[in-house]
Amino acid sequence: MKQYSKRWLVLLLLMGILLLTLTGCGNTWGTGSVIWTMAIFFFWMIYIWMFITIFADIFRRNDIGGGKKAMWIIFVIFLPLLGILIYMIARPKMTEQDKQLMEKAQAQQHRAAGYSAAEEIAKAQALKDSGAITEAEFQELKRKAMV
């Protein structure tokens, strides 16, 4: 039933666009103008979304200080496309903060799936007792399990 409704909605939308093109709106807005306007609107939305994403990334990062954040913001505002491009190139691929956020997300996902930190530590202890891992590796597994 939902598929049937979607088809009617698409058909009505296309008929509306056709009517707007053929009637009074067609005198000033041709099909090419409508498509061109839609493309410009799409790229403006992408441009605004890039600003939001870059600003959020700059303010979220804790590996750079306030002065550097201010300089990046000024650079991105006054030279937008060049600033965004240079920021994306200059930004490290994986920061320590990114690793921590990924570990937290993975830990939450494990807990939601019935993961038990105590079981993981017990498995790591058994591996250490059998000599398969060293004390340092055991401590790292224990730290990851406790996150």
C-alpha positions in Angstrom: 0.0 0.0 0.0 2.9 2.4 0.8 4.5 1.8 -2.6 1.2 2.6 -4.3 1.0 5.9 -2.3 4.6 6.8 -3.2 3.9 6.3 -6.9 0.9 8.6 -6.8 2.9 11.3 -4.9 5.7 11.1 -7.5 3.1 11.3 -10.3 1.4 14.4 -8.7 4.8 16.1 -8.2 5.8 15.6 -11.8 2.4 16.8 -13.0 2.7 19.9 -10.8 6.2 20.7 -12.2 4.8 20.2 -15.7 1.9 22.5 -15.1 4.1 25.2 -13.6 6.4 24.9 -16.6 3.6 25.1 -19.1 1.5 27.8 -17.4 2.3 31.3 -16.2 5.4 30.3 -14.5 6.7 29.1 -17.8 7.0 32.6 -19.1 9.7 33.5 -16.8 10.9 30.1 -15.6 11.8 27.6 -18.3 12.7 24.0 -17.6 16.4 24.8 -17.8 16.0 27.7 -15.3 14.2 25.4 -12.8 16.9 22.7 -13.1 19.7 25.3 -12.9 18.0 26.8 -9.8 17.7 23.4 -8.2 21.4 22.7 -8.9 22.5 26.0 -7.4 20.3 25.4 -4.3 21.9 21.9 -4.0 25.4 23.3 -4.1 24.6 26.1 -1.6 23.3 23.5 0.8 26.5 21.4 0.4 28.5 24.6 0.9 26.7 25.4 4.1 26.9 21.8 5.3 30.7 22.0 4.8 30.9 25.1 6.9 28.9 23.5 9.7 31.0 20.3 9.6 34.3 22.2 9.6 33.3 24.5 12.4 32.0 21.6 14.5 35.3 19.8 13.9 37.4 22.8 14.8 35.5 23.5 18.0 35.3 19.8 19.0 39.0 19.2 18.8 41.0 19.4 22.0 44.5 18.9 20.4 44.7 22.6 19.3 44.4 25.7 21.4 42.0 28.6 21.3 44.3 30.8 19.2 44.7 28.2 16.5 41.0 27.6 16.5 40.4 31.3 16.0 42.9 31.5 13.2 41.2 28.5 11.4 37.8 30.0 11.8 39.0 33.4 10.4 40.7 31.6 7.5 37.6 29.6 6.7 35.4 32.6 6.9 37.5 35.0 4.7 38.8 32.4 2.2 36.0 29.8 2.3 36.7 27.2 -0.3 40.5 27.6 0.0 40.2 27.5 3.8 38.1 24.4 3.9 40.4 22.6 1.4 43.6 23.5 3.4 41.9 22.5 6.7 40.9 19.1 5.3 44.5 18.5 4.0 46.2 19.8 7.1 44.0 18.0 9.6 45.5 14.8 10.9 43.7 11.7 9.8 43.3 10.2 13.3 43.8 12.2 16.4 44.0 10.8 19.9 40.6 12.3 20.6 39.2 10.4 17.6 40.6 7.2 18.9 39.0 7.8 22.3 35.6 8.6 20.8 35.8 5.4 18.7 36.7 3.3 21.7 33.8 4.8 23.7 31.4 4.1 20.8 32.6 0.6 20.5 32.3 0.0 24.2 28.7 1.3 24.2 27.9 -1.0 21.3 29.4 -4.0 23.1 27.4 -3.3 26.2 24.2 -3.0 24.2 24.9 -6.4 22.7 25.4 -8.0 26.1 29.2 -7.6 26.3 30.8 -8.2 29.7 34.0 -6.5 30.6 34.6 -9.1 33.3 34.4 -11.9 30.8 36.9 -10.1 28.5 39.3 -9.6 31.4 39.0 -13.3 32.3 39.7 -14.3 28.8 42.8 -12.0 28.7 43.9 -13.5 32.1 43.7 -17.0 30.6 45.7 -15.9 27.6 48.3 -14.4 29.9 48.5 -17.5 32.1 49.0 -19.7 29.1 51.8 -17.4 27.9 50.1 -16.3 24.7 50.4 -12.6 25.7 52.7 -10.6 27.8 51.9 -8.5 30.9 51.9 -5.3 28.9 49.5 -6.8 26.3 47.3 -8.0 29.2 47.2 -4.5 30.7 46.2 -3.0 27.3 43.4 -5.5 26.9 42.2 -4.8 30.4 42.2 -1.1 29.8 40.2 -1.5 26.6 37.7 -3.8 28.4 37.2 -1.3 31.1 36.4 1.7 28.8 
